[in-house]
Amino acid sequence: MSLPVKTQIQYWGAASLAFLLLMWFLGDIILPFILGGAIAYFLDPVADRLEAMGCSRVLSVCIITLLAILLFAVLVMLIFPTLIEQTLNLFNAAPEIFSGVMLFLGERFPDLVNESSILRKSLAAAGDVIQDKGTRFLDTALSTAASIFNVIVIAMIVPIVAFYLLLDWDRMTAKVKSLLPRDHKDVIIYLLEEIDGTLSSFIRGMGTVCLILGSFYAVALMLVGLQYGLVIGAFAGLITFIPYLGALLGGVLAIGLALFQFWGDWLSIGLVAGIFIAGQILEGNVLTPKLVGGKVGLHPVWVIVALSVFGSLFGFVGMLVAVPVAAVIGVLARFAVQHYEKSLLFHGESGKDAE
């Protein structure tokens, strides 16, 4: 005999509330476990592919771990120092860049940027604000990241958690399925598969697209010789999950800097613009269709709302879980709408009579 629906709702509601309270109180303590779980989830298909090729699960995880360590070492030694240096230099150069903008506009549109114009004052103020706020934010972030605790978390705890979770991923998922309530097992498995499909498309698919495009933009801009090319490329790739915004903002920044750096060298300016055009062609015709698929299931605006809300409520940990929680809510909402459209509440008495 099944428990009454009201009783089941009370049990699951209490469990959900306890989980949220646990997240609230633990905060940054569970950060390494969230990061480790996210890494294991992201890399599980790679481990499955290696197993299909004949490797054991242990050997597959060891291969992935070794490659990840090598990649992390390369990033720490070669990429991160340059990225941080260019970011600091860009913040410090902001007033000079905006002064260059005013000089450029003054030579061609003198009435637009005279001493009393609003545009001139706005550009000057924007440069000072970016230098002050940006440098202060980055210094705070770097000092926080350089703390002993966070170094230990990144260098030791997260990889260990990710290793063991990836090693036991299939057993854990099988155990979770075995603990599902019998009356609702089929529905829950259906919802979990829908959630996994959405997360796979967004986190794995869009994450890979962002990584590839960011690398492409950064390397290509540096080869052209654009100052701060690494920072702009990384920024454009990072926000690629919002359609067109990454290429738009990155392209505007890159072309704007190229105009001042290469003024008169139209070939270099054209190459900078061509890089972002090529990136859009690559994303729209190759990367997104192959890696993401036709339907992600998460609208960009919904993602931004989730990041904002969970970030303000739970801090950095909230931002990490925002997309998965948004995916869960989205799947549940679509499931509820499907049932609502079949219900008497939607069709009314006329729908009942028609049946």
Salt bridges, closest charged atoms under 4 A:
ASP44 OD1 - ARG57 NH2 2.85
ASP48 OD1 - ARG57 NH1 2.91
GLU51 OE1 - ARG57 NH1 2.88
GLU107 OE1 - ARG108 NH1 3.07
GLU115 OE2 - ARG120 NH2 3.56
ASP132 OD2 - ARG136 NH2 2.90
ASP168 OD1 - ARG171 NH2 2.10
ASP170 OD2 - ARG57 NH1 3.53
